[in-house]
Amino acid sequence: MKKKTIAIAAALAAVAAAGLCLASQLFSSGTYYYTQVDNSKIEQVHSSGGVIDLTGGLGYSYTLTAYKENGAAEEVSFGMSRQLREGAFLRLKAVPVRGVVDWAEVQYDELPPAVQRYYAPPEAGPSLPAE
């Protein structure tokens, strides 16, 4: 009886460890996407009154075409508490189940080359006169 209890406890510990490893992979590793803000594709989100809110309670929802580092396109949706700067380039980190968990504004030259081909480089500012 004692051996059977130890075997069951060991099996449960192994299943728990495997579950923790899987959860760690699902929630910590992610895929990076790159996109450009288009405020014509924003939707203002109102409280759903108890229904699951996929924006995490944030006031705005964006659905934009975004590109992986290899240039593969996907529609990505994410919530924001405010409107973002029109035309800004973003790097989004998305993980399975949770969706976009992190974002940062990046410059055009920080986009992977396979992504740059989908966007026009920003206009150079006015040049200073030669002296």
CYANA upper distance limits for C-alpha pairs under 8 A (distance plus 0.5 A):
  1 MET  CA      5 THR  CA      6.87
  2 LYS  CA      6 ILE  CA      6.80
  3 LYS  CA      7 ALA  CA      6.59
  4 LYS  CA      8 ILE  CA      6.68
  5 THR  CA      9 ALA  CA      6.64
  6 ILE  CA     10 ALA  CA      6.58
  7 ALA  CA     11 ALA  CA      6.62
  8 ILE  CA     12 LEU  CA      6.65
  9 ALA  CA     13 ALA  CA      6.63
 10 ALA  CA     14 ALA  CA      6.68
 11 ALA  CA     15 VAL  CA      6.74
 12 LEU  CA     16 ALA  CA      6.58
 13 ALA  CA     17 ALA  CA      6.59
 14 ALA  CA     18 ALA  CA      6.66
 15 VAL  CA     19 GLY  CA      6.60
 16 ALA  CA     20 LEU  CA      6.69
 17 ALA  CA     21 CYS  CA      6.75
 18 ALA  CA     22 LEU  CA      6.71
 19 GLY  CA     23 ALA  CA      6.57
 20 LEU  CA     24 SER  CA      6.49
 21 CYS  CA     25 GLN  CA      6.80
 22 LEU  CA     26 LEU  CA      6.67
 23 ALA  CA     27 PHE  CA      6.54
 24 SER  CA     28 SER  CA      6.15
 24 SER  CA     29 SER  CA      8.27
 25 GLN  CA     29 SER  CA      6.16
 26 LEU  CA     30 GLY  CA      8.30
 26 LEU  CA     95 VAL  CA      7.11
 26 LEU  CA     96 PRO  CA      6.34
 26 LEU  CA     97 VAL  CA      8.26
 27 PHE  CA     95 VAL  CA      6.42
 27 PHE  CA     96 PRO  CA      7.31
 27 PHE  CA     97 VAL  CA      8.49
 27 PHE  CA     98 ARG  CA      8.08
 28 SER  CA     95 VAL  CA      7.71
 29 SER  CA     95 VAL  CA      7.08
 30 GLY  CA     93 LYS  CA      6.50
 30 GLY  CA     94 ALA  CA      5.81
 30 GLY  CA     95 VAL  CA      4.97
 30 GLY  CA     96 PRO  CA      7.91
 31 THR  CA     68 LYS  CA      8.01
 31 THR  CA     93 LYS  CA      6.15
 31 THR  CA     94 ALA  CA      5.83
 31 THR  CA     95 VAL  CA      6.93
 32 TYR  CA     68 LYS  CA      6.62
 32 TYR  CA     69 GLU  CA      7.56
 32 TYR  CA     91 ARG  CA      7.04
 32 TYR  CA     92 LEU  CA      6.03
 32 TYR  CA     93 LYS  CA      5.13
 32 TYR  CA     94 ALA  CA      6.93
 33 TYR  CA     66 ALA  CA      6.19
 33 TYR  CA     67 TYR  CA      5.65
 33 TYR  CA     68 LYS  CA      5.15
 33 TYR  CA     69 GLU  CA      7.34
 33 TYR  CA     91 ARG  CA      6.18
 33 TYR  CA     92 LEU  CA      5.54
 33 TYR  CA     93 LYS  CA      6.93
 33 TYR  CA     94 ALA  CA      8.11
 34 TYR  CA     66 ALA  CA      5.79
 34 TYR  CA     67 TYR  CA      5.65
 34 TYR  CA     68 LYS  CA      6.94
 34 TYR  CA     69 GLU  CA      8.13
 34 TYR  CA     89 PHE  CA      7.62
 34 TYR  CA     90 LEU  CA      6.07
 34 TYR  CA     91 ARG  CA      5.15
 34 TYR  CA     92 LEU  CA      6.68
 34 TYR  CA    111 LEU  CA      7.62
 34 TYR  CA    115 VAL  CA      7.74
 35 THR  CA     64 LEU  CA      7.61
 35 THR  CA     65 THR  CA      7.08
 35 THR  CA     66 ALA  CA      5.08
 35 THR  CA     67 TYR  CA      6.98
 35 THR  CA     89 PHE  CA      6.23
 35 THR  CA     90 LEU  CA      5.82
 35 THR  CA     91 ARG  CA      7.26
 35 THR  CA     92 LEU  CA      8.39
 36 GLN  CA     64 LEU  CA      8.43
 36 GLN  CA     66 ALA  CA      8.31
 36 GLN  CA     87 GLY  CA      6.14
 36 GLN  CA     88 ALA  CA      6.03
 36 GLN  CA     89 PHE  CA      4.88
 36 GLN  CA     90 LEU  CA      6.53
 37 VAL  CA     64 LEU  CA      8.20
 37 VAL  CA     84 LEU  CA      7.34
 37 VAL  CA     85 ARG  CA      7.36
 37 VAL  CA     86 GLU  CA      5.87
 37 VAL  CA     87 GLY  CA      5.42
 37 VAL  CA     88 ALA  CA      5.83
 37 VAL  CA     89 PHE  CA      6.87
 37 VAL  CA     90 LEU  CA      7.82
 38 ASP  CA     42 ILE  CA      8.02
 38 ASP  CA     64 LEU  CA      8.05
 38 ASP  CA     86 GLU  CA      6.33
 38 ASP  CA     87 GLY  CA      6.74
 39 ASN  CA     83 GLN  CA      7.81
 39 ASN  CA     84 LEU  CA      7.94
 39 ASN  CA     86 GLU  CA      6.51
 41 LYS  CA     62 TYR  CA      6.65
 41 LYS  CA     63 THR  CA      6.86
 41 LYS  CA     64 LEU  CA      7.52
 42 ILE  CA     60 TYR  CA      7.11
 42 ILE  CA     61 SER  CA      6.21
 42 ILE  CA     62 TYR  CA      5.23
 42 ILE  CA     63 THR  CA      7.47
 42 ILE  CA     83 GLN  CA      8.47
 43 GLU  CA     60 TYR  CA      6.16
 43 GLU  CA     61 SER  CA      5.64
 43 GLU  CA     62 TYR  CA      6.96
 44 GLN  CA     59 GLY  CA      6.40
 44 GLN  CA     60 TYR  CA      5.09
 44 GLN  CA     61 SER  CA      6.84
 45 VAL  CA     58 LEU  CA      7.92
 45 VAL  CA     59 GLY  CA      5.64
 45 VAL  CA     60 TYR  CA      5.90
 45 VAL  CA     61 SER  CA      7.04
 46 HIS  CA     59 GLY  CA      7.29
 47 SER  CA     53 ASP  CA      8.31
 47 SER  CA     57 GLY  CA      7.99
 48 SER  CA     52 ILE  CA      7.77
 48 SER  CA     53 ASP  CA      7.15
 53 ASP  CA     57 GLY  CA      6.79
 54 LEU  CA     79 GLY  CA      8.27
 55 THR  CA     59 GLY  CA      8.25
 55 THR  CA     60 TYR  CA      8.08
 55 THR  CA     61 SER  CA      6.95
 55 THR  CA     78 PHE  CA      6.79
 55 THR  CA     79 GLY  CA      4.92
 55 THR  CA     80 MET  CA      7.93
 56 GLY  CA     79 GLY  CA      7.42
 58 LEU  CA     79 GLY  CA      6.20
 58 LEU  CA     80 MET  CA      5.92
 58 LEU  CA     81 SER  CA      5.31
 59 GLY  CA     79 GLY  CA      7.72
 59 GLY  CA     80 MET  CA      6.82
 59 GLY  CA     81 SER  CA      5.61
 59 GLY  CA     82 ARG  CA      7.31
 60 TYR  CA     79 GLY  CA      6.04
 60 TYR  CA     80 MET  CA      5.64
 60 TYR  CA     81 SER  CA      6.54
 60 TYR  CA     82 ARG  CA      6.91
 60 TYR  CA     83 GLN  CA      7.50
 61 SER  CA     77 SER  CA      7.41
 61 SER  CA     78 PHE  CA      6.21
 61 SER  CA     79 GLY  CA      4.90
 61 SER  CA     80 MET  CA      6.77
 62 TYR  CA     76 VAL  CA      8.46
 62 TYR  CA     77 SER  CA      5.94
 62 TYR  CA     78 PHE  CA      5.95
 62 TYR  CA     79 GLY  CA      6.72
 62 TYR  CA     80 MET  CA      8.20
 63 THR  CA     75 GLU  CA      7.02
 63 THR  CA     76 VAL  CA      6.01
 63 THR  CA     77 SER  CA      4.70
 63 THR  CA     78 PHE  CA      7.17
 64 LEU  CA     75 GLU  CA      6.10
 64 LEU  CA     76 VAL  CA      6.04
 64 LEU  CA     77 SER  CA      7.03
 65 THR  CA     73 ALA  CA      7.02
 65 THR  CA     74 GLU  CA      6.17
 65 THR  CA     75 GLU  CA      5.03
 65 THR  CA     76 VAL  CA      6.72
 66 ALA  CA     73 ALA  CA      6.16
 66 ALA  CA     74 GLU  CA      5.99
 66 ALA  CA     75 GLU  CA      6.54
 66 ALA  CA     76 VAL  CA      6.74
 67 TYR  CA     71 GLY  CA      5.73
 67 TYR  CA     72 ALA  CA      5.86
 67 TYR  CA     73 ALA  CA      5.00
 67 TYR  CA     74 GLU  CA      6.81
 67 TYR  CA    115 VAL  CA      6.77
 68 LYS  CA     72 ALA  CA      5.84
 68 LYS  CA     73 ALA  CA      7.09
 68 LYS  CA    115 VAL  CA      7.97
 69 GLU  CA    112 PRO  CA      6.30
 69 GLU  CA    114 ALA  CA      7.06
 69 GLU  CA    115 VAL  CA      7.10
 70 ASN  CA    112 PRO  CA      8.33
 70 ASN  CA    114 ALA  CA      6.14
 70 ASN  CA    115 VAL  CA      7.78
 71 GLY  CA    114 ALA  CA      5.34
 71 GLY  CA    115 VAL  CA      5.64
 77 SER  CA     99 GLY  CA      8.46
 77 SER  CA    100 VAL  CA      8.20
 78 PHE  CA     99 GLY  CA      7.89
 78 PHE  CA    100 VAL  CA      6.46
 84 LEU  CA     88 ALA  CA      8.12
 88 ALA  CA    105 GLU  CA      7.17
 88 ALA  CA    106 VAL  CA      8.12
 88 ALA  CA    107 GLN  CA      8.48
 89 PHE  CA    105 GLU  CA      6.20
 89 PHE  CA    106 VAL  CA      5.96
 89 PHE  CA    107 GLN  CA      6.83
 89 PHE  CA    108 TYR  CA      7.24
 90 LEU  CA    103 TRP  CA      7.13
 90 LEU  CA    104 ALA  CA      6.10
 90 LEU  CA    105 GLU  CA      4.99
 90 LEU  CA    106 VAL  CA      6.06
 91 ARG  CA    103 TRP  CA      6.01
 91 ARG  CA    104 ALA  CA      5.85
 91 ARG  CA    105 GLU  CA      6.84
 91 ARG  CA    106 VAL  CA      7.04
 92 LEU  CA    100 VAL  CA      6.92
 92 LEU  CA    101 VAL  CA      8.20
 92 LEU  CA    102 ASP  CA      6.39
 92 LEU  CA    103 TRP  CA      4.91
 92 LEU  CA    104 ALA  CA      7.24
 93 LYS  CA    100 VAL  CA      6.03
 93 LYS  CA    101 VAL  CA      6.37
 93 LYS  CA    102 ASP  CA      5.61
 93 LYS  CA    103 TRP  CA      6.63
 94 ALA  CA     98 ARG  CA      7.95
 94 ALA  CA     99 GLY  CA      5.38
 94 ALA  CA    100 VAL  CA      4.53
 94 ALA  CA    101 VAL  CA      6.26
 94 ALA  CA    102 ASP  CA      7.76
 95 VAL  CA     99 GLY  CA      5.74
 95 VAL  CA    100 VAL  CA      6.97
 95 VAL  CA    101 VAL  CA      7.50
106 VAL  CA    110 GLU  CA      6.68
106 VAL  CA    111 LEU  CA      7.98
107 GLN  CA    111 LEU  CA      7.58
108 TYR  CA    116 GLN  CA      7.74
108 TYR  CA    121 PRO  CA      6.99
108 TYR  CA    122 PRO  CA      7.78
109 ASP  CA    116 GLN  CA      8.44
111 LEU  CA    115 VAL  CA      6.64
111 LEU  CA    116 GLN  CA      6.42
112 PRO  CA    116 GLN  CA      6.76
113 PRO  CA    117 ARG  CA      7.25
114 ALA  CA    118 TYR  CA      8.47
115 VAL  CA    119 TYR  CA      7.92
116 GLN  CA    120 ALA  CA      7.96
116 GLN  CA    121 PRO  CA      8.32
